[in-house]
């Protein structure tokens, strides 16, 4: 058995799960609704507030999907109850971020400003403390979507290894390189 797949998903109070005939699992909670199509070979059952995922055989294909769908459903349950949040820090002289609705305006040291459109399911805030780096926060119920948006922002200016300038996750430690050593022959 898959160690992840055999773990039950406990459903907190206020969370409803519906499983349709075509194997679409819908999770409804206080923060919203999410749904995920599950492969037809995988069986999802709910009994006494506990969701379990089972597979028909021990084939490698079924074993890999077993843990995957259990993790995806668990992420949906956590998303509709607590939500997900990712914070990123803009490190660099003159780097700025400003959120205007669903558009994030960035000044990242290029010759032009960058306007990034944020999906409606994700809320974005940009805070600049005095004498501090701007911090951009993404919040959503969908873990996959919030991670994808954060990865897209990071790809605009990855942190470089010498001075650490760029967009990094808050709390992330970067591998730093030593600069040139003077007079070495």
Buried (B, 14 or more C-beta within 10 A) or exposed (E): EBEBBBBEBEBEEEBEBEBEEEBEBBBBBEBBEBEBEBEEBBBBEBEEEEBBBBBEEEEEEBBEBBBBBBBBBBBBBBBBBEBBEBBBBBBBEEBBBBBEEEEBBBBBEEEEEBEBEBBEBBBBEBEBEEEEBBBBBBBBBBBBBBBBBBEEBBEBBEBBEEEEBBBBBEEEEEEEEEEEEEEEE
